[in-house]
Amino acid sequence: DAGVIQSPRHEVTEMGQEVTLRCKPISGHDYLFWYRQTMMRGLELLIYFNNNVPIDDSGMPEDRFSAKMPNASFSTLKIQPSEPRDSAVYFCASKDKNQPQHFGDGTRLSIL
Amino acid sequence: AQKVTQAQTEISVVEKEDVTLDCVYETRDTTYYLFWYKQPPSGELVFLIRRNSFDEQNEISGRYSWNFQKSTSSFNFTITASQVVDSAVYFCALSEASDYKLSFGAGTTVTVRA
């Protein structure tokens, strides 16, 4: 079975632009998580969904960040407008109730 | 609030040496899960093991072994006869049964020299 698929793998954009990160979870998994990894803060949870419904978004840094899960096979994380401090690696992970989280390869985001 | 501490920032060993990574956790829940993930230089996060709070049996998988001790709130990881391919950042993580959110430690960078 395919793993968690994230796109793009790398994104470089200028400050102020909208950024959209995409994630396709493992088929059949009903939980989806977005994490951010930075040198300063390590790996931190931004938001997670259960059955396409956001359960906890307390980790979303500010209103510039938004996440959606329109169906069981797709989620997006948007940053608008982007700022240089948003530069990080963003990971998506999915799981079903009895399994550990499995992570995608991440999106390396650079905001200039 | 739950917390995971990996006190070792970096460990450097010569190939074939054993290396033990420490992980200490804090939680108020009686039901929780502990994990180890590996992040090789290529950047992906690879699941290694999950343990629930009611299972204190140690586990061995090939050259990897894990020691879970509730009395000291520790979940340590040992790589036996290390190899260059073991060079990576290793993360310990905790989730409480109620919500599945992972709280990660800061990670330990392991460098295995040939």
Interface residues (C-beta under 8 A of the other chain):
Chain A: Y31 F33 Y35 G42 L43 E44 L45 Y48 I55 D56 V89 F91 A93 K95 P100 Q101 H102 F103 G104 D105 G106 R108
Chain B: Y33 F35 Y37 G43 E44 L45 V46 F47 R50 F91 D99 Y100 K101 L102 S103 F104 G105 A106 G107
